[in-house]
């Protein structure tokens, strides 16, 4: 599994994907990729409103 945390400067991916850090006020988008078999990753984004990892088809970054 690979998990990526990206600091964004605007709300381009949409508010439901952006976590604002309470200390730094940085806006962070979390994504992860997992592999059941080599070469076929499953991409998910973290939905901060629902507090779940959502399937890639649900969101577009």
N, C-alpha and C positions, 0 to 999 in steps of 0.2 A: 504494500500500500504506500502511496505517496500522498501526503497532505500538504497543500500549499495555502499560505496565508498571504494575501496581497493587500497592501495599503493603497486605497484609491483616493483621488482628489475631488471627485464629484459623485453624483448619484447615478451614473450611467447604467450600472447593472440593475438598478431598482432597489428601493428601500428595504424590501424583505430579505435581500441578500447581504446587507451591510450591517455589521456590528460596529458600534461606536464605543471605543475603549473609554471607560469612565475616568481613568487617570490622565491619559495622553490626548484624548479626543480624536485619535486617529480612527479613520474609517477603514475597516478590514473586511475583506471578502474571503471566505474559506471554501476551498474546493478539495476534493480527493479523488484519486484514481485507484481502483482495485482490479486485480486480474484473477479470474477463475482459471484461465488458460493463457499461455504465452501469446502475445500479440493482439489480445482482444480486451482492452481496458474498459472498465465501466466508470464513467465520470459522474460525480455527484457534487452538488453545491449545498452549502448549509443554509437552510431557510431559518433566519433568526426569529421570524414571527411565529412559526410553528415549532421551533426548536428541534428540527429533524434534518437529516441528510435527504435531499430530494433528488430524484432521477434527473439526468441531463435533459431529457425531453421536456421536462416541466419548465425549465428556465433557459434563457439565452443570455450569455455574458458578452 
